[in-house]
Amino acid sequence: MTVVNVTIVFFAQARELSKVKSTTVQLPQTLFGHDLRSMLIDQFNLLSIGNIFILAVNESYISDDLQITLREKDTVAVIPPISGG
């Protein structure tokens, strides 16, 4: 299995739960969106928002059933629902 180094960026409640703004992690080069979601939930204490946050790779939203191929230095954003008024 090939792994790549990617930057994970956390926004709003995801940042509060993970206690980091961003970090670099090693991830499998090819995986499904749901696998990426599960890894992030486990590694960064995101269980309470696990089924509702949105993932984006290099500013493109990804779905759980999408197979993605990551490259070195890609950026993954963890975006929880935003409420406002």
C-alpha positions in Angstrom: 0.0 0.0 0.0 1.4 3.4 -1.0 1.0 6.2 1.4 1.3 10.0 0.9 1.7 13.0 3.2 -1.3 15.3 3.1 -2.3 18.4 5.1 -5.6 18.1 7.1 -7.2 21.5 7.8 -10.0 21.7 10.4 -12.7 24.4 10.5 -15.1 25.6 13.2 -16.3 22.7 15.5 -13.9 20.3 13.9 -11.0 22.5 14.9 -12.4 22.7 18.5 -12.8 18.9 18.7 -9.4 18.1 17.1 -7.6 20.8 19.1 -5.5 21.7 16.0 -5.9 24.1 13.1 -4.0 21.8 10.7 -1.6 18.9 10.7 0.2 16.7 8.3 -0.6 13.0 8.2 0.2 9.9 6.2 -2.8 8.4 4.4 -3.2 5.6 1.8 -2.8 7.0 -1.7 -6.1 5.5 -2.8 -9.2 5.2 -0.6 -12.9 5.9 -0.5 -14.4 9.0 1.1 -16.0 6.9 3.8 -12.6 5.4 4.7 -11.0 8.8 4.9 -13.9 10.0 7.1 -13.5 7.0 9.4 -9.8 7.6 9.7 -10.3 11.2 10.6 -13.0 10.5 13.1 -10.7 8.0 14.9 -7.5 10.0 14.8 -9.0 13.4 15.7 -11.9 12.9 18.1 -14.6 13.8 15.6 -17.2 11.2 16.6 -19.8 13.8 17.7 -19.8 15.3 14.2 -18.7 12.2 12.3 -21.8 11.8 10.1 -22.3 15.4 9.3 -19.0 17.0 8.4 -18.1 17.6 4.7 -14.8 16.6 3.3 -13.0 18.5 0.5 -9.7 17.6 -1.2 -7.9 20.5 -2.8 -11.1 22.6 -2.5 -13.3 20.0 -4.3 -16.0 18.4 -2.2 -15.9 14.6 -2.0 -18.7 12.1 -1.2 -18.4 9.0 1.0 -18.8 6.7 -2.0 -16.2 8.4 -4.2 -12.8 6.6 -4.6 -10.1 9.2 -4.4 -6.4 9.2 -5.2 -4.4 11.5 -3.0 -1.0 13.0 -4.0 1.8 14.3 -1.9 1.0 17.7 -0.3 -2.7 17.5 -1.1 -5.0 19.4 1.3 -8.0 17.8 3.0 -10.5 20.1 4.6 -12.9 19.0 7.4 -15.9 21.3 7.3 -18.6 20.9 9.8 -22.1 22.3 9.2 -22.2 26.0 9.6 -25.2 27.6 11.3 -25.9 31.3 11.3 -28.6 33.8 11.2 
